[in-house]
Amino acid sequence: MKTLFVVNPVAGRGKCLKIWNNIKYHIKFPFDFVFTQAPGEAAEIAAGARNRGFTRVVAVGGDGTICEVGNGLALSDVEMGIIPAGTGNDFIRTIGIPQDPKDALAVLEQGHTQYIDLGRHEKGFFINVAGVGLDAEVARATNEDVKFLSGTPAYIFALITTLIHFSPRKAVVEVDGKTYHRKLWLAAVGNASFYGGGMMICPDALVDDGLLEVCLVNDMSRLEILRFLPRVFSGGHKSHPAFEVFRGKQVKISFEIPTAAHADGDCIGCTPVSFSIMPRALKVIGNNFTHFRG
Ligand SMILES: Nc1ncnc2c1ncn2[C@@H]1O[C@H](COP(=O)(O)OP(=O)(O)OP(=O)(O)O)[C@@H](O)[C@H]1O
């Protein structure tokens, strides 16, 4: 097996480089490695690795790096491994990879591989969750407007400022041809369950069921939203009356005014947007794929 590690030195706010410099001495099989130099490059490197005869590409970084490597390997037989070294590290929660990098390295040797689904949007694939509305506006604000803060404070600042000007909007959500008219804070479309550093927004999404889980957060007061959000970490929001779930293969979402959309936390433009599922699109090394809830 020929293995390439793709290391994003800036992931985890630079923590990734320290993790790599430590972990590389514990790797007991032959490998090559490469550092990414710019956003988006991990996808090109992973795609190139396919042509250079690598049979395994390991993403060393966070969910952004994993998503890029996944895009580069999609629809091939090259396996993707993961050493978590990002900020949120959400995807590994779904496939049972431990947060500790040395334990994750052991999974590369002892875990098993499985084909998983990928979500698809107009510009590529997503591995975790895409969506429209409040969460996408918060992601956009965090990336573009809140440059003077980083980490959780940046996210909280962006959330509070977004909550001031964002309000629930009339939306039309179409799932496999059935149309739902709603007034929404957000619509999340999950291939997997987690985003935002452990928020289980799509609690019952499974990465190998050939379906997207569409979770709608319907109109409620701002105060109730602030009460609702912490419950998303435990999945306790499932029973909230404003929370609604559908499953399907094709999803179209439009809002009455153009509203930001994201895929795996990266902005992908504004509504209207379409998502679909690409079954068994990526071969991944993990521990316990479908039923792990970290
Ligand atoms: N050399 C580089 N310079 C700047 N940005 C880079 C470089 N290499 C990769 N990137 C970008 O860094 C971004 C962040 O990486 P990643 O998502 O892996 O880490 P994170 O944000 O800390 O973790 P998480 O997404 O799990 O919270 C990615 O969107 C990627 O495109």
The ligand as a MOL file (V3000), in Angstrom:
LIG
                    3D

  0  0  0     0  0            999 V3000
M  V30 BEGIN CTAB
M  V30 COUNTS 31 33 0 0 0
M  V30 BEGIN ATOM
M  V30 1 N -1.2270 26.6820 3.2190 0
M  V30 2 C -2.4530 27.1390 3.4480 0
M  V30 3 N -2.6490 28.4600 3.7330 0
M  V30 4 C -3.8850 28.9370 4.0250 0
M  V30 5 N -5.0110 28.1850 4.0410 0
M  V30 6 C -4.8660 26.8660 3.7620 0
M  V30 7 C -3.5960 26.2830 3.4490 0
M  V30 8 N -3.7830 24.9680 3.2290 0
M  V30 9 C -5.1140 24.7350 3.3750 0
M  V30 10 N -5.7540 25.8640 3.7000 0
M  V30 11 C -7.1740 26.0520 4.0250 0
M  V30 12 O -7.2920 25.9970 5.4400 0
M  V30 13 C -8.6800 25.8800 5.7300 0
M  V30 14 C -8.9170 25.3670 7.1180 0
M  V30 15 O -8.4990 24.0340 7.2140 0
M  V30 16 P -9.2930 22.9680 8.0780 0
M  V30 17 O -10.7610 23.1090 7.9010 0
M  V30 18 O -8.6900 21.6570 7.8010 0
M  V30 19 O -8.9310 23.3750 9.5640 0
M  V30 20 P -9.8340 23.9910 10.7030 0
M  V30 21 O -10.7360 25.0480 10.1360 0
M  V30 22 O -8.9080 24.3790 11.8060 0
M  V30 23 O -10.6480 22.7330 11.2040 0
M  V30 24 P -12.2460 22.3880 11.2280 0
M  V30 25 O -12.7510 22.6260 9.8310 0
M  V30 26 O -12.3140 20.9430 11.6250 0
M  V30 27 O -12.8570 23.3090 12.2300 0
M  V30 28 C -9.2290 25.0150 4.6280 0
M  V30 29 O -10.3760 25.6400 4.0880 0
M  V30 30 C -8.1000 24.9540 3.5760 0
M  V30 31 O -8.5660 25.2220 2.2700 0
M  V30 END ATOM
M  V30 BEGIN BOND
M  V30 1 1 1 2
M  V30 2 1 2 3
M  V30 3 2 2 7
M  V30 4 2 3 4
M  V30 5 1 4 5
M  V30 6 2 5 6
M  V30 7 1 6 7
M  V30 8 1 6 10
M  V30 9 1 7 8
M  V30 10 2 8 9
M  V30 11 1 9 10
M  V30 12 1 10 11
M  V30 13 1 11 12
M  V30 14 1 11 30
M  V30 15 1 12 13
M  V30 16 1 13 14
M  V30 17 1 13 28
M  V30 18 1 14 15
M  V30 19 1 15 16
M  V30 20 2 16 17
M  V30 21 1 16 18
M  V30 22 1 16 19
M  V30 23 1 19 20
M  V30 24 2 20 21
M  V30 25 1 20 22
M  V30 26 1 20 23
M  V30 27 1 23 24
M  V30 28 2 24 25
M  V30 29 1 24 26
M  V30 30 1 24 27
M  V30 31 1 28 29
M  V30 32 1 28 30
M  V30 33 1 30 31
M  V30 END BOND
M  V30 END CTAB
M  END
